[in-house]
Amino acid sequence: MLYDVIRIEEKMLAKAADRKNIDLKMICSKDLYFDLHKDYHQEFGDIALQRCVSYFRSLHITAFLESKGVKVVNGLNEAFTAGNKLNSTLKMIHAGIPVPKTYLAFTQESSLKALEELGYPAVLKPTMGSWGRLIALMNDSESAESILEDREHMFPIYQNYYIQEKVKRPPRDIRAFVIGDKVVAAIYRISAEGVWKTNTARGGKAENCPITNELEDLCLKAAVAMGDGLFGVDLMESPDGLVVHEVNNTIEFRNAVPATGINIPSLILDYLIDLKH
């Protein structure tokens, strides 16, 4: 297992491996360096579980290991697609999966024109990121101008303006967990009082969500659009049914396990073992 920060999820995976008598080798990516001409099968084995928080570090390590014939979960194609909101949304649109109405712009001026067409309120998101960081609600043109002006002074990656309609939904969304070809669990993420974001990192509360046929079907289609592996699929309950607004590449499950009673880390290890056979 590759990591750069030991979170609760990594500890849960390590404990699950102990219970299953699996020799799980923990490798801190911060200590790694690679000779590009050398084979690394002995050090990394047949399967590496990629758990790095740093998206770019994860991509580069995965690219290198795959070039040496090491199976990485999630793989480079999946990480590139699910780790970028633009890439994943384009894949889902192509697959016919319902997503919020989304625009892409590259300057403050073109973003404001896109917003005139899309309408307010709207949500501005970075194409890469997690935990609700740098997601901004734009209620009108005045707030949009102010927010976009700030982004113009940020790192250039934040000047790719990914803009979505604000879906009319209850004060919650859904996070479903897909392992291989199965939706193993789902939670409602309920907004904290006075907060519109549902992220549990922002105080959102996790409750068990029943896995309906509609939910299962959409999640499996979204996962297939990303590739093969482990995904967290985020959905919203719109007036017209469920829409998928995001797919997560490195899933976090600390709140989902107690809310659902499903041992997600154990199921992840079972999936990895099956891949070897």
C-alpha positions in Angstrom: 0.0 0.0 0.0 1.4 3.4 -1.1 0.6 6.4 1.1 1.9 9.8 1.9 -0.3 10.5 5.0 -1.5 7.8 7.4 -5.2 8.6 7.7 -7.9 6.7 9.5 -8.6 4.8 6.3 -5.0 3.5 6.0 -5.1 2.4 9.6 -8.4 0.6 8.9 -6.9 -1.2 5.9 -3.8 -2.2 7.9 -6.1 -3.7 10.7 -8.2 -5.5 8.1 -5.1 -7.0 6.6 -3.9 -8.2 10.0 -7.3 -9.9 10.7 -7.0 -11.6 7.3 -3.4 -12.6 7.8 -2.4 -10.6 4.8 1.2 -9.4 4.6 0.4 -5.8 3.7 3.6 -3.8 3.0 3.2 -0.1 3.8 5.3 2.1 1.6 5.6 5.9 2.3 5.8 7.7 -1.1 7.8 10.5 0.5 10.7 8.2 0.9 10.7 6.9 -2.6 13.0 7.6 -5.5 13.2 5.5 -8.7 15.9 4.6 -11.2 13.9 4.7 -14.4 16.0 1.8 -15.9 15.4 -0.6 -13.0 12.8 -3.3 -12.5 10.8 -2.9 -9.2 8.7 -6.0 -9.1 10.5 -7.4 -6.1 9.8 -4.2 -4.0 6.2 -3.7 -5.0 4.9 -7.2 -5.8 2.1 -7.9 -8.2 -0.4 -5.4 -6.9 0.0 -1.9 -5.3 -2.9 -0.2 -3.6 -2.5 3.5 -4.4 -3.6 5.6 -1.3 -1.5 8.8 -1.8 -3.4 12.0 -0.9 -1.3 14.0 -3.3 -2.9 13.6 -6.7 0.1 14.5 -8.8 2.5 12.3 -6.7 0.0 9.5 -7.1 -0.2 9.9 -10.9 3.6 9.9 -11.3 4.2 6.9 -9.1 1.4 5.0 -10.7 2.7 5.8 -14.2 6.1 4.6 -13.3 5.0 1.4 -11.6 2.6 0.5 -14.4 5.5 0.9 -16.9 7.4 -1.7 -14.9 4.5 -4.2 -15.1 3.1 -3.6 -11.5 -0.7 -3.7 -11.2 -1.8 -0.5 -9.4 -5.3 0.1 -8.0 -6.6 2.5 -9.1 -4.6 2.5 -12.3 -3.3 5.5 -14.2 -6.2 5.7 -16.6 -8.7 5.6 -13.8 -6.8 8.1 -11.7 -6.4 10.5 -14.6 -10.2 10.3 -15.4 -11.8 10.2 -11.9 -9.2 12.5 -10.4 -10.2 15.3 -12.7 -13.8 16.7 -12.6 -13.7 17.7 -16.3 -12.4 14.4 -17.5 -14.9 12.4 -15.4 -17.9 14.6 -16.4 -17.0 14.3 -20.1 -16.8 10.5 -19.8 -20.2 10.4 -18.0 -21.9 12.6 -20.6 -20.6 10.3 -23.3 -22.0 7.3 -21.4 -25.4 8.9 -21.1 -25.2 9.4 -17.3 -27.3 12.3 -16.0 -25.0 15.0 -14.6 -25.7 18.7 -13.6 -25.6 21.2 -16.4 -21.9 22.1 -16.7 -19.8 24.8 -18.5 -16.1 25.2 -19.0 -14.4 28.6 -19.4 -10.9 30.0 -19.2 -11.2 33.7 -18.3 -13.2 35.9 -16.0 -15.0 37.4 -19.0 -15.9 34.2 -20.7 -17.0 32.7 -17.3 -19.5 35.6 -16.8 -20.9 35.0 -20.2 -21.3 31.3 -19.5 -23.1 32.2 -16.2 -25.5 34.4 -18.1 -26.4 31.4 -20.2 -26.4 28.9 -17.4 -28.2 31.1 -14.9 -27.8 31.7 -11.1 -27.2 30.3 -8.6 -24.2 28.3 -9.9 -21.2 26.6 -8.4 -17.6 27.1 -9.3 -15.3 24.1 -8.7 -11.6 23.4 -9.2 -11.2 20.6 -11.8 -8.9 18.9 -9.2 -9.4 18.8 -5.5 -11.3 17.3 -2.6 -12.9 18.0 0.8 -15.0 20.9 -0.7 -12.0 23.1 -1.0 -12.2 26.1 -3.3 -15.8 25.3 -4.2 -17.7 28.6 -4.3 -21.5 29.3 -4.6 -22.3 32.2 -6.9 -25.7 33.6 -6.3 -25.6 36.5 -8.7 -23.3 38.3 -11.2 -21.9 40.5 -8.4 -20.7 37.6 -6.3 -19.5 35.8 -9.4 -17.3 38.7 -10.4 -15.8 38.9 -7.0 -15.1 35.1 -6.8 -13.7 34.9 -10.3 -11.5 38.0 -9.8 -9.9 36.2 -6.8 -9.2 33.1 -8.9 -7.4 35.2 -11.5 -4.7 35.7 -9.0 -4.3 32.0 -8.0 -2.2 29.3 -9.5 -3.0 28.9 -13.3 -4.6 25.5 -12.7 -7.5 27.3 -10.9 -8.1 29.5 -13.9 -9.8 26.6 -15.7 -13.3 27.5 -14.7 -15.6 24.5 -14.2 -19.1 25.8 -13.5 -22.2 23.8 -12.7 -25.8 24.6 -12.0 -26.8 24.5 -8.4 -29.1 21.5 -8.3 -32.3 21.8 -6.4 -31.8 19.1 -3.8 -32.5 18.3 -0.2 -29.9 19.4 2.3 -27.9 16.3 1.5 -26.2 14.3 -1.2 -25.3 10.6 -1.6 -21.9 9.0 -1.6 -21.9 5.4 -2.9 -18.9 3.0 -2.8 -18.1 0.9 -5.8 -15.6 -2.0 -5.5 -15.1 -3.7 -8.8 -18.6 -4.4 -10.2 -20.5 -4.0 -6.9 -22.0 -1.1 -5.1 -21.2 -2.2 -1.6 -22.5 0.7 0.5 -24.0 4.2 0.3 -24.4 7.1 2.7 -26.4 10.3 2.8 -24.1 13.2 3.6 -26.3 15.7 5.4 -25.2 19.3 5.5 -24.4 20.9 8.9 -26.8 23.6 9.9 -26.2 26.8 7.9 -23.7 25.0 5.6 -24.7 24.2 2.0 -21.7 21.9 1.3 -22.3 18.3 2.4 -18.7 17.1 2.8 -18.2 15.3 6.0 -14.8 17.1 6.2 -17.0 20.2 6.5 -19.2 18.9 9.3 -21.6 16.9 7.2 -23.3 14.0 8.9 -23.2 10.5 7.5 -26.3 8.2 7.6 -27.0 4.9 5.8 -28.6 5.2 2.4 -30.6 2.4 0.9 -29.1 1.1 -2.4 -32.1 1.3 -4.8 -32.1 -0.1 -8.4 -31.7 3.5 -9.8 -28.8 4.3 -7.5 -27.0 1.0 -8.2 -27.5 1.3 -12.0 -26.1 4.9 -12.1 -23.2 4.1 -9.9 -22.1 1.1 -11.9 -22.4 3.0 -15.1 -20.3 5.8 -13.6 -17.7 3.4 -12.5 -17.5 1.7 -15.9 -17.1 5.1 -17.5 -14.0 5.7 -15.2 -12.5 2.2 -15.8 -11.8 -0.6 -13.3 -11.2 -0.3 -9.6 -12.4 1.4 -6.5 -14.6 4.5 -6.7 -16.7 6.9 -4.6 -19.7 8.1 -6.7 -21.4 11.3 -5.5 -25.0 11.8 -6.5 -27.8 14.4 -5.8 -31.5 13.9 -5.6 -32.9 16.4 -8.2 -36.5 17.0 -9.1 -36.0 14.8 -12.2 -34.2 12.0 -10.4 -30.6 11.2 -9.4 -27.7 13.0 -11.0 -24.0 12.2 -10.6 -21.9 15.2 -9.9 -18.6 13.6 -9.1 -16.6 10.4 -9.0 -13.8 10.0 -6.5 -10.6 8.1 -7.2 -9.1 7.6 -3.7 -12.1 6.7 -1.6 -12.5 7.7 2.1 -14.7 5.5 4.2 -14.1 6.4 7.8 -17.6 7.7 8.3 -19.3 5.2 6.0 -18.3 2.1 7.9 -20.1 3.0 11.2 -23.0 4.5 9.3 -23.7 1.4 7.1 -22.1 -1.4 9.1 -20.3 -2.5 6.0 -16.6 -3.4 6.4 -15.4 -1.5 3.4 -11.6 -2.0 4.0 -12.1 -5.7 4.2 -14.0 -5.8 1.0 -11.2 -3.7 -0.7 -8.7 -6.3 0.4 -10.9 -9.1 -0.9 -11.1 -7.4 -4.3 -7.3 -7.0 -4.5 -6.8 -10.7 -3.6 -9.3 -11.7 -6.3 -7.3 -9.7 -8.8 -4.3 -11.9 -8.2 -6.2 -15.1 -9.0 
